[in-house]
Amino acid sequence: MQPLIQPQLLATILSDKDLVLIDARTGPGVQQKYTQEHLQGALFVDLETDLAHKSGDAADGGRHPMPVINAFAELLGKLGITPQSHVVVYDDKNGANAAARFWWMLRAIGHKKVQVLDGGYTAALAAGVPVNSDQKVTIERPPYPHTIWQLPTATINEVAAAAQDSKRLVIDVREAARYRGETEPIDQVAGHIPGAVNIPFASTLAPDGFYHSPTELYEKYKQALGNRNPEDVIVHCGSGVTACHTILGLEQAGLGIPKLYVGSWSEWSRSGRPIATEV
């Protein structure tokens, strides 16, 4: 199954008994926005409380550390998600925020049938996908069957070593100005991991807000990856969320799923490790 689904196709499968539609929009007042209006049949997940487990110390795991797998499995059960479910998730950031994180986490727990809505909430509205304010009654299931997180992640020590190894690649997907150290609107220190290369996540998107075609994505990323295997590539962002957008793009391009550095810049910048700038 391709990791992306087009809004027009989603509109045709809303009545599918196996479909579980997830609203993963973020930002101030998002719960109220969901209550007022959401795509028909969608259930809400919260990035801050459902898709991360805050330790209180971003220096240890970053701003959005992964929850324990048992907690995530329980969440999936409460959402009615089983191994047979076709999960479609959307956000209001063109799939570049919590939707991609939820996609990554589902793939990491072993679920295969999950897609992100290409273009996000705005594209769905434009395509005529119906909306309402109804609260869907969910038939809760047992916790999702699981063992361990099955997608690869990288520790801060591995990132430090990889960034200095020409056979490996560390990709920073933050905006270029943040990478160069010109500005830092969220974390405490501006700059980037020495040796990391910058491929801003927004470059995976066409001007209309949809992902570029698989062929275009392949050509874009293959130039950077060269002959490296996915296990030799590490992707990070500010806090391990938007990086999943780029990982999804690599999968859509047929280049496989690289490692995610969950702690990302929010952890690195607080670790006392070297920081590079271009200012």
C-alpha positions as CSV (number, residue, x, y, z in Angstrom):
1,M,0.0,0.0,0.0
2,Q,1.3,3.4,-1.0
3,P,1.8,5.7,2.0
4,L,-0.3,8.5,0.5
5,I,-4.0,8.6,-0.5
6,Q,-5.7,11.2,-2.6
7,P,-8.7,13.1,-1.3
8,Q,-10.9,12.0,-4.2
9,L,-10.2,8.3,-3.3
10,L,-10.9,8.9,0.4
11,A,-14.3,10.3,-0.5
12,T,-15.2,7.0,-2.2
13,I,-14.3,4.8,0.8
14,L,-15.8,6.6,3.8
15,S,-18.4,3.9,4.2
16,D,-15.8,1.1,4.2
17,K,-16.3,-1.0,7.4
18,D,-12.6,-1.3,7.9
19,L,-11.8,2.4,7.5
20,V,-10.6,4.3,10.6
21,L,-10.2,8.0,9.8
22,I,-7.9,9.9,12.1
23,D,-7.8,13.7,12.6
24,A,-4.3,14.7,13.7
25,R,-4.5,18.4,13.4
26,T,-2.4,20.5,15.8
27,G,-2.1,23.9,17.3
28,P,-3.9,26.1,19.7
29,G,-7.6,25.2,20.2
30,V,-7.3,22.2,18.0
31,Q,-9.6,20.0,20.2
32,Q,-12.3,22.7,19.8
33,K,-11.7,22.9,16.1
34,Y,-12.2,19.2,15.9
35,T,-15.4,19.3,17.9
36,Q,-16.8,22.0,15.7
37,E,-15.9,20.4,12.4
38,H,-14.0,17.5,11.1
39,L,-14.0,15.1,8.2
40,Q,-17.0,12.8,8.4
41,G,-16.4,9.9,10.8
42,A,-12.9,11.1,11.9
43,L,-11.6,10.4,15.4
44,F,-9.1,12.8,17.1
45,V,-5.6,12.1,18.3
46,D,-3.4,14.7,20.1
47,L,0.2,15.0,19.2
48,E,1.2,16.2,22.6
49,T,-0.6,13.6,24.7
50,D,-1.2,10.6,22.4
51,L,1.8,10.6,20.1
52,A,4.5,11.6,22.5
53,H,5.4,11.1,26.2
54,K,6.8,14.2,27.7
55,S,9.6,13.6,30.2
56,G,9.8,17.2,31.2
57,D,13.5,17.4,30.1
58,A,13.9,17.9,26.3
59,A,17.6,17.2,26.8
60,D,16.6,13.6,27.3
61,G,14.6,12.5,24.2
62,G,13.6,15.9,22.8
63,R,10.3,17.7,22.8
64,H,8.3,14.8,21.5
65,P,9.8,11.6,22.7
66,M,8.1,8.4,21.8
67,P,5.5,7.0,24.2
68,V,6.0,3.5,25.5
69,I,4.7,1.0,23.0
70,N,2.2,-0.5,25.4
71,A,0.5,3.0,25.8
72,F,0.4,3.4,22.0
73,A,-1.1,-0.1,21.6
74,E,-3.8,0.8,24.1
75,L,-4.6,4.0,22.3
76,L,-5.0,2.1,19.0
77,G,-7.4,-0.3,20.7
78,K,-9.5,2.6,22.1
79,L,-9.6,4.0,18.5
80,G,-10.9,0.6,17.3
81,I,-7.8,-0.1,15.2
82,T,-7.0,-3.7,14.6
83,P,-4.5,-5.3,12.2
84,Q,-7.4,-5.5,9.6
85,S,-8.1,-1.7,9.8
86,H,-7.4,0.6,6.9
87,V,-6.2,3.7,8.7
88,V,-6.2,7.1,6.9
89,V,-4.8,10.1,8.9
90,Y,-4.8,13.8,8.1
91,D,-3.6,17.0,9.5
92,D,-3.8,20.7,8.5
93,K,-0.1,20.9,7.6
94,N,-0.2,19.1,4.2
95,G,0.7,15.9,6.0
96,A,3.9,17.4,7.3
97,N,3.1,17.3,11.0
98,A,1.3,14.8,13.3
99,A,-0.3,12.9,10.4
100,A,3.1,11.7,9.2
101,R,4.1,11.0,12.8
102,F,1.0,8.8,13.3
103,W,1.8,7.0,10.0
104,W,5.3,6.3,11.2
105,M,4.2,5.1,14.6
106,L,1.6,2.7,13.1
107,R,4.2,1.3,10.7
108,A,6.6,1.0,13.6
109,I,4.2,-1.0,15.6
110,G,3.7,-3.4,12.7
111,H,0.6,-2.0,11.0
112,K,0.8,-2.0,7.2
113,K,-2.5,-0.6,6.0
114,V,-2.1,3.1,6.8
115,Q,-2.0,6.1,4.6
116,V,-1.7,9.9,5.0
117,L,-4.1,12.1,3.2
118,D,-2.2,13.9,0.6
119,G,-2.8,17.7,0.8
120,G,-4.3,17.4,4.2
121,Y,-7.6,18.9,5.5
122,T,-7.7,21.8,3.1
123,A,-7.4,19.4,0.1
124,A,-10.1,17.2,1.5
125,L,-12.5,20.2,1.7
126,A,-11.7,21.2,-1.8
127,A,-12.4,17.7,-3.0
128,G,-15.8,17.7,-1.4
129,V,-15.1,15.2,1.3
130,P,-18.0,15.7,3.7
131,V,-17.5,17.2,7.1
132,N,-19.6,17.3,10.3
133,S,-19.4,17.8,14.0
134,D,-20.7,14.4,15.0
135,Q,-18.8,12.4,17.6
136,K,-18.3,8.9,16.2
137,V,-19.1,6.1,18.6
138,T,-16.1,3.8,18.6
139,I,-16.2,0.1,19.3
140,E,-13.1,-0.2,21.5
141,R,-10.8,-3.2,20.9
142,P,-8.1,-4.8,22.9
143,P,-4.6,-3.2,22.8
144,Y,-3.1,-3.6,19.3
145,P,-0.9,-6.8,19.2
146,H,2.7,-5.8,19.4
147,T,6.2,-6.7,20.5
148,I,8.7,-4.0,19.9
149,W,9.0,-0.8,17.7
150,Q,9.8,-2.3,14.3
151,L,11.1,0.8,12.4
152,P,14.7,1.8,13.0
153,T,15.6,4.8,15.2
154,A,19.0,6.4,16.0
155,T,20.4,7.5,19.4
156,I,22.2,10.8,19.8
157,N,25.5,8.9,19.9
158,E,24.8,7.1,16.7
159,V,23.9,10.5,15.0
160,A,27.1,12.0,16.2
161,A,29.1,9.2,14.7
162,A,27.1,9.0,11.5
163,A,27.4,12.7,10.8
164,Q,31.2,12.3,10.6
165,D,31.1,9.2,8.4
166,S,31.1,9.7,4.6
167,K,29.4,6.3,4.1
168,R,26.4,7.5,6.2
169,L,24.1,10.5,5.9
170,V,22.3,12.6,8.5
171,I,19.5,14.7,7.0
172,D,18.2,17.8,8.7
173,V,14.7,18.7,7.4
174,R,14.2,22.0,9.1
175,E,13.9,25.2,7.2
176,A,17.2,26.4,5.7
177,A,17.4,29.5,8.0
178,R,17.2,27.4,11.1
179,Y,19.8,25.0,9.7
180,R,22.1,27.9,8.9
181,G,21.7,29.3,12.4
182,E,20.1,32.5,11.3
183,T,17.0,32.0,13.5
184,E,15.6,29.5,16.0
185,P,12.0,30.1,16.9
186,I,11.5,27.1,19.1
187,D,14.6,25.6,20.6
188,Q,17.3,27.4,22.7
189,V,20.2,27.4,20.3
190,A,20.4,28.0,16.6
191,G,22.4,26.0,14.2
192,H,22.8,22.3,13.1
193,I,24.5,19.1,13.8
194,P,28.0,19.3,12.3
195,G,28.1,17.1,9.2
196,A,24.4,17.0,8.7
197,V,23.0,18.1,5.3
198,N,19.9,20.2,4.9
199,I,16.9,19.1,2.8
200,P,14.0,21.1,4.0
201,F,10.8,19.1,4.4
202,A,8.8,21.6,2.4
203,S,10.8,20.7,-0.7
204,T,8.9,17.4,-0.8
205,L,5.7,19.4,-1.6
206,A,4.6,20.9,-4.9
207,P,3.2,24.5,-4.9
208,D,-0.3,23.1,-4.6
209,G,0.5,21.5,-1.2
210,F,0.6,17.9,-2.4
211,Y,3.6,15.7,-2.4
212,H,5.7,15.7,-5.6
213,S,5.2,12.6,-7.7
214,P,7.1,9.4,-6.7
215,T,9.4,9.9,-9.7
216,E,10.2,13.5,-8.7
217,L,10.8,12.4,-5.1
218,Y,13.1,9.6,-6.2
219,E,15.2,12.0,-8.4
220,K,15.4,14.5,-5.6
221,Y,16.4,12.1,-2.8
222,K,18.5,9.7,-4.8
223,Q,20.9,12.6,-5.6
224,A,21.5,13.1,-1.9
225,L,21.5,9.4,-0.8
226,G,23.7,8.2,-3.6
227,N,24.2,4.4,-3.1
228,R,23.6,4.5,0.6
229,N,21.2,1.9,2.0
230,P,18.2,3.1,4.2
231,E,19.9,1.9,7.3
232,D,22.8,4.3,6.6
233,V,20.6,7.3,6.5
234,I,19.2,9.2,9.6
235,V,16.5,11.8,9.3
236,H,15.8,14.5,12.0
237,C,13.9,17.7,12.4
238,G,13.2,19.9,15.5
239,S,11.5,17.3,17.6
240,G,11.0,14.1,15.6
241,V,7.7,14.9,14.1
242,T,8.2,16.7,10.8
243,A,11.1,14.3,10.0
244,C,8.4,11.6,9.6
245,H,7.1,13.7,6.6
246,T,10.4,13.3,4.8
247,I,10.6,9.6,5.8
248,L,7.2,9.2,4.2
249,G,8.4,10.9,1.1
250,L,11.4,8.5,0.9
251,E,9.0,5.6,1.2
252,Q,6.7,7.1,-1.5
253,A,9.8,7.4,-3.7
254,G,10.6,3.7,-3.3
255,L,13.8,4.4,-1.4
256,G,12.9,2.6,1.8
257,I,12.5,3.8,5.4
258,P,15.7,5.3,7.0
259,K,16.3,5.8,10.7
260,L,14.5,8.4,12.7
261,Y,16.3,10.5,15.2
262,V,13.4,11.0,17.6
263,G,15.2,13.5,19.9
264,S,16.3,15.6,16.9
265,W,17.5,19.2,17.3
266,S,15.5,19.7,20.5
267,E,17.7,17.1,22.2
268,W,21.0,17.8,20.4
269,S,20.9,21.5,21.0
270,R,20.5,20.9,24.8
271,S,23.2,18.2,25.0
272,G,26.3,20.3,25.1
273,R,27.5,18.8,21.9
274,P,29.1,20.8,19.0
275,I,26.9,23.0,17.0
276,A,27.6,24.3,13.5
277,T,26.3,27.5,11.8
278,E,26.7,29.2,8.5
279,V,26.4,32.8,9.7
